[in-house]
Amino acid sequence: MDDTLPGRFEITKEGIVHDMTAGIGPHELTTLRLRKRLEKAIPDELVAHTGAPDVEAESEGIMRRPDVMMIAWADMDVPGSFDPRALIAAIEVVSHSNPDNDWVGKMRDYPLIGIPTYAVFDPRTGTGAVLTDIHATPDGPRYATRKDFVYGEDVTIAEWTISTEGLPRYAGSDSPES
């Protein structure tokens, strides 16, 4: 479908997510700022990667593409999709058109496929969360620890701390920064 239909596709336990819209300014700018800030903080053998390929756990039937992936350069040298267990962290900027994909679907899928740290940045509200410590629950693996933050605070993703100062907000947000 990637070759014939516009947009981006992800496969979840619930079905296919088809995002027809291209990223809007605040989403893309947030992704870029996070990538650049992370790359200043992490060691040279790691990268804050944006773009293809996907992260896929065939055994679970899940294929996702995080906005930013923290991964070792060596773990990127693979044919096809990245192994989700090779990621140090997945970072998502909440979509204006489909926030449940990031706050519900990926919060369910990422621990299931073994991504140890999941950071969510929400330009709608100027808030976010970092989720860690995967543990077993009756509903499957879930993150046990959640650290919420508001834009303007420093946030720690895995071992590295970056600023959230000056991250853009979506138009119509209830903040003077919007």
Contacts in CASP RR format, 6 or more apart in sequence:
PFRMAT RR
TARGET T0000
AUTHOR 0000-0000-0000
METHOD contacts of the structure
MODEL  1
MDDTLPGRFEITKEGIVHDMTAGIGPHELTTLRLRKRLEKAIPDELVAHT
GAPDVEAESEGIMRRPDVMMIAWADMDVPGSFDPRALIAAIEVVSHSNPD
NDWVGKMRDYPLIGIPTYAVFDPRTGTGAVLTDIHATPDGPRYATRKDFV
YGEDVTIAEWTISTEGLPRYAGSDSPES
1 9 0 8 1.000
2 9 0 8 1.000
5 18 0 8 1.000
6 20 0 8 1.000
7 18 0 8 1.000
7 19 0 8 1.000
7 20 0 8 1.000
7 21 0 8 1.000
7 22 0 8 1.000
8 18 0 8 1.000
8 19 0 8 1.000
8 65 0 8 1.000
9 16 0 8 1.000
9 17 0 8 1.000
9 18 0 8 1.000
9 19 0 8 1.000
9 63 0 8 1.000
10 16 0 8 1.000
10 17 0 8 1.000
10 19 0 8 1.000
10 54 0 8 1.000
10 63 0 8 1.000
10 64 0 8 1.000
10 65 0 8 1.000
10 101 0 8 1.000
11 17 0 8 1.000
11 61 0 8 1.000
11 62 0 8 1.000
11 63 0 8 1.000
11 64 0 8 1.000
12 62 0 8 1.000
12 64 0 8 1.000
12 105 0 8 1.000
12 108 0 8 1.000
12 109 0 8 1.000
13 60 0 8 1.000
13 61 0 8 1.000
13 62 0 8 1.000
13 108 0 8 1.000
13 109 0 8 1.000
13 112 0 8 1.000
14 105 0 8 1.000
17 98 0 8 1.000
17 101 0 8 1.000
19 95 0 8 1.000
19 97 0 8 1.000
19 98 0 8 1.000
19 101 0 8 1.000
21 97 0 8 1.000
23 95 0 8 1.000
24 96 0 8 1.000
24 170 0 8 1.000
25 168 0 8 1.000
26 96 0 8 1.000
26 123 0 8 1.000
26 168 0 8 1.000
26 169 0 8 1.000
26 170 0 8 1.000
26 171 0 8 1.000
27 67 0 8 1.000
27 93 0 8 1.000
27 95 0 8 1.000
27 96 0 8 1.000
27 123 0 8 1.000
27 170 0 8 1.000
29 168 0 8 1.000
30 93 0 8 1.000
30 121 0 8 1.000
30 123 0 8 1.000
30 167 0 8 1.000
30 168 0 8 1.000
31 50 0 8 1.000
31 67 0 8 1.000
31 68 0 8 1.000
31 93 0 8 1.000
32 50 0 8 1.000
33 166 0 8 1.000
33 167 0 8 1.000
34 48 0 8 1.000
34 67 0 8 1.000
34 68 0 8 1.000
34 91 0 8 1.000
34 93 0 8 1.000
34 121 0 8 1.000
34 162 0 8 1.000
34 167 0 8 1.000
35 48 0 8 1.000
35 49 0 8 1.000
35 50 0 8 1.000
35 68 0 8 1.000
36 48 0 8 1.000
37 162 0 8 1.000
37 163 0 8 1.000
38 48 0 8 1.000
38 68 0 8 1.000
38 70 0 8 1.000
38 91 0 8 1.000
38 157 0 8 1.000
38 160 0 8 1.000
38 162 0 8 1.000
39 47 0 8 1.000
39 48 0 8 1.000
40 162 0 8 1.000
41 160 0 8 1.000
41 161 0 8 1.000
41 162 0 8 1.000
42 48 0 8 1.000
42 70 0 8 1.000
42 160 0 8 1.000
45 72 0 8 1.000
45 73 0 8 1.000
45 74 0 8 1.000
46 70 0 8 1.000
46 71 0 8 1.000
46 72 0 8 1.000
46 73 0 8 1.000
46 88 0 8 1.000
47 70 0 8 1.000
47 71 0 8 1.000
47 72 0 8 1.000
47 73 0 8 1.000
47 76 0 8 1.000
48 68 0 8 1.000
48 69 0 8 1.000
48 70 0 8 1.000
48 91 0 8 1.000
49 68 0 8 1.000
49 69 0 8 1.000
49 70 0 8 1.000
49 71 0 8 1.000
49 76 0 8 1.000
50 67 0 8 1.000
50 68 0 8 1.000
50 69 0 8 1.000
51 65 0 8 1.000
52 65 0 8 1.000
53 65 0 8 1.000
53 80 0 8 1.000
53 81 0 8 1.000
53 82 0 8 1.000
54 63 0 8 1.000
54 64 0 8 1.000
54 65 0 8 1.000
54 81 0 8 1.000
54 82 0 8 1.000
55 63 0 8 1.000
55 64 0 8 1.000
55 65 0 8 1.000
55 66 0 8 1.000
55 69 0 8 1.000
55 81 0 8 1.000
55 82 0 8 1.000
55 83 0 8 1.000
55 84 0 8 1.000
55 87 0 8 1.000
55 90 0 8 1.000
55 113 0 8 1.000
55 115 0 8 1.000
56 62 0 8 1.000
56 63 0 8 1.000
56 64 0 8 1.000
56 81 0 8 1.000
56 82 0 8 1.000
56 84 0 8 1.000
57 63 0 8 1.000
57 84 0 8 1.000
57 112 0 8 1.000
57 113 0 8 1.000
57 114 0 8 1.000
60 109 0 8 1.000
60 112 0 8 1.000
60 113 0 8 1.000
62 109 0 8 1.000
62 112 0 8 1.000
62 113 0 8 1.000
63 81 0 8 1.000
64 84 0 8 1.000
64 90 0 8 1.000
64 106 0 8 1.000
64 109 0 8 1.000
64 110 0 8 1.000
64 113 0 8 1.000
66 87 0 8 1.000
66 90 0 8 1.000
66 91 0 8 1.000
66 92 0 8 1.000
66 106 0 8 1.000
67 91 0 8 1.000
67 92 0 8 1.000
67 93 0 8 1.000
68 90 0 8 1.000
68 91 0 8 1.000
68 92 0 8 1.000
69 82 0 8 1.000
69 87 0 8 1.000
69 89 0 8 1.000
69 90 0 8 1.000
69 91 0 8 1.000
70 87 0 8 1.000
70 88 0 8 1.000
70 89 0 8 1.000
70 90 0 8 1.000
70 91 0 8 1.000
70 117 0 8 1.000
70 157 0 8 1.000
70 158 0 8 1.000
71 82 0 8 1.000
71 86 0 8 1.000
71 87 0 8 1.000
71 88 0 8 1.000
72 86 0 8 1.000
72 88 0 8 1.000
75 82 0 8 1.000
75 83 0 8 1.000
75 86 0 8 1.000
76 82 0 8 1.000
84 110 0 8 1.000
84 113 0 8 1.000
84 114 0 8 1.000
84 115 0 8 1.000
85 113 0 8 1.000
85 114 0 8 1.000
85 115 0 8 1.000
87 115 0 8 1.000
87 116 0 8 1.000
88 116 0 8 1.000
88 117 0 8 1.000
88 158 0 8 1.000
89 115 0 8 1.000
89 116 0 8 1.000
89 117 0 8 1.000
89 118 0 8 1.000
89 119 0 8 1.000
89 157 0 8 1.000
89 158 0 8 1.000
90 106 0 8 1.000
90 110 0 8 1.000
90 115 0 8 1.000
90 117 0 8 1.000
90 118 0 8 1.000
90 119 0 8 1.000
91 118 0 8 1.000
91 119 0 8 1.000
91 120 0 8 1.000
91 121 0 8 1.000
91 157 0 8 1.000
92 102 0 8 1.000
92 106 0 8 1.000
92 118 0 8 1.000
92 119 0 8 1.000
92 120 0 8 1.000
92 121 0 8 1.000
93 102 0 8 1.000
93 121 0 8 1.000
93 122 0 8 1.000
93 123 0 8 1.000
94 102 0 8 1.000
94 103 0 8 1.000
94 120 0 8 1.000
94 121 0 8 1.000
94 122 0 8 1.000
94 123 0 8 1.000
94 124 0 8 1.000
95 101 0 8 1.000
95 102 0 8 1.000
96 123 0 8 1.000
96 124 0 8 1.000
96 170 0 8 1.000
99 122 0 8 1.000
99 124 0 8 1.000
102 120 0 8 1.000
102 122 0 8 1.000
103 120 0 8 1.000
103 122 0 8 1.000
106 118 0 8 1.000
106 120 0 8 1.000
107 118 0 8 1.000
107 120 0 8 1.000
107 131 0 8 1.000
107 143 0 8 1.000
108 142 0 8 1.000
110 118 0 8 1.000
110 131 0 8 1.000
110 143 0 8 1.000
111 118 0 8 1.000
111 131 0 8 1.000
111 134 0 8 1.000
111 140 0 8 1.000
111 141 0 8 1.000
111 142 0 8 1.000
111 143 0 8 1.000
112 140 0 8 1.000
112 141 0 8 1.000
114 134 0 8 1.000
114 141 0 8 1.000
116 132 0 8 1.000
116 134 0 8 1.000
116 158 0 8 1.000
117 130 0 8 1.000
117 131 0 8 1.000
117 132 0 8 1.000
117 157 0 8 1.000
117 158 0 8 1.000
118 130 0 8 1.000
118 131 0 8 1.000
118 132 0 8 1.000
118 143 0 8 1.000
119 128 0 8 1.000
119 129 0 8 1.000
119 130 0 8 1.000
119 131 0 8 1.000
119 155 0 8 1.000
119 157 0 8 1.000
120 128 0 8 1.000
120 129 0 8 1.000
120 130 0 8 1.000
120 131 0 8 1.000
121 128 0 8 1.000
121 164 0 8 1.000
121 167 0 8 1.000
122 128 0 8 1.000
123 167 0 8 1.000
123 168 0 8 1.000
123 169 0 8 1.000
123 170 0 8 1.000
123 173 0 8 1.000
124 169 0 8 1.000
124 170 0 8 1.000
124 173 0 8 1.000
125 173 0 8 1.000
126 150 0 8 1.000
126 151 0 8 1.000
126 167 0 8 1.000
126 169 0 8 1.000
126 173 0 8 1.000
126 175 0 8 1.000
126 177 0 8 1.000
127 148 0 8 1.000
127 149 0 8 1.000
127 150 0 8 1.000
127 151 0 8 1.000
128 148 0 8 1.000
128 149 0 8 1.000
128 150 0 8 1.000
128 155 0 8 1.000
129 146 0 8 1.000
129 147 0 8 1.000
129 148 0 8 1.000
129 149 0 8 1.000
130 146 0 8 1.000
130 147 0 8 1.000
130 149 0 8 1.000
130 155 0 8 1.000
130 156 0 8 1.000
130 157 0 8 1.000
131 143 0 8 1.000
131 145 0 8 1.000
131 146 0 8 1.000
131 147 0 8 1.000
132 143 0 8 1.000
132 144 0 8 1.000
132 145 0 8 1.000
132 147 0 8 1.000
133 143 0 8 1.000
133 144 0 8 1.000
133 145 0 8 1.000
134 141 0 8 1.000
134 142 0 8 1.000
134 143 0 8 1.000
134 144 0 8 1.000
135 141 0 8 1.000
135 142 0 8 1.000
135 143 0 8 1.000
135 144 0 8 1.000
147 155 0 8 1.000
147 156 0 8 1.000
149 155 0 8 1.000
149 164 0 8 1.000
150 164 0 8 1.000
151 164 0 8 1.000
151 165 0 8 1.000
151 166 0 8 1.000
151 167 0 8 1.000
151 169 0 8 1.000
151 175 0 8 1.000
151 177 0 8 1.000
152 163 0 8 1.000
152 164 0 8 1.000
152 165 0 8 1.000
152 166 0 8 1.000
152 167 0 8 1.000
153 164 0 8 1.000
154 161 0 8 1.000
154 162 0 8 1.000
154 163 0 8 1.000
154 164 0 8 1.000
155 161 0 8 1.000
155 162 0 8 1.000
155 163 0 8 1.000
155 164 0 8 1.000
166 177 0 8 1.000
168 177 0 8 1.000
169 175 0 8 1.000
169 177 0 8 1.000
169 178 0 8 1.000
170 178 0 8 1.000
171 178 0 8 1.000
172 178 0 8 1.000
END
